[in-house]
Amino acid sequence: MNETKVFLIDFLLAELINLIVQNKKVSFQDAIELLYNSKLYDKIMDIETGLYFQSADYNYELLSEEMTFNKN
């Protein structure tokens, strides 16, 4: 993985963590755990999906759907 992709992934993960903290009203640590234990995280880390190149808002919507679906 090249430096640009690593940068984009790191930036996206940081933005997602901030969105989780703001929207779900959880601690920073809980937001990290929620994200890193999600299926979305695995998909972001899989370069072939291209999700690392999408906006944090788009990825947050995917994460929200995943969390809603997993509750049922």
Secondary structure as the mmCIF struct_conf table of DSSP 4:
data_model
#
loop_
_struct_conf.conf_type_id
_struct_conf.id
_struct_conf.beg_label_comp_id
_struct_conf.beg_label_asym_id
_struct_conf.beg_label_seq_id
_struct_conf.end_label_comp_id
_struct_conf.end_label_asym_id
_struct_conf.end_label_seq_id
HELX_RH_AL_P HELX_RH_AL_P1 GLU A 3 LYS A 24
HELX_RH_AL_P HELX_RH_AL_P2 PHE A 28 TYR A 36
TURN_TY1_P TURN_TY1_P1 ASN A 37 ASN A 37
BEND BEND1 SER A 38 SER A 38
HELX_RH_AL_P HELX_RH_AL_P3 LYS A 39 MET A 45
BEND BEND2 ASP A 46 ASP A 46
HELX_RH_3T_P HELX_RH_3T_P1 ILE A 47 THR A 49
HELX_RH_3T_P HELX_RH_3T_P2 LEU A 51 PHE A 53
BEND BEND3 GLN A 54 GLN A 54
HELX_RH_AL_P HELX_RH_AL_P4 ALA A 56 LYS A 71
#
